[in-house]
Amino acid sequence: MKNPNDGFLRGRIRSIKFALRGMWLLIITEDSIKAQLFFGIIATLLGFYFQISTTEWMIQTLIIGLVLVAEALNTAIEKLADFIHPDYHKKIGFIKDIAAGAPAFAAIISLIIAVIIYLPKIIAIL
């Protein structure tokens, strides 16, 4: 919550603190984020092993971030929906299903990009 006594710089520092806290809460409480971080680490290790280009690093980093952001937003929407209506409700279920579609799209796109980057490198080894 914004403190009216905070100046610009102090307000930005507080915002960073809240953002880091949110990232940490996601990491320690959400299995989906843990799984995506694991896959991101594997992709990063593969990048070092196959010595991918700078452009491939940028695309890979962007897609890892996209998946993590989609997972985080999905989690936020689900938590908010559960808070508003803790019992099962058809419309809340519909909203949560749509929210779950975002990380699914991001994950599919990330797999396509991984195939584009790594399949030629794996084939070259074989």
Secondary structure, DSSP 8 states (H G I E B T S, - for coil): ---TT--HHHHHHHHHHHHHHHHHHHHHH-HHHHHHHHHHHHHHHHHHHHT--HHHHHHHHHHHHHHHHHHHHHHHHHHHHHHH--S--HHHHHHHHHHHHHHHHHHHHHHHHHHHHHHHHHHHH-
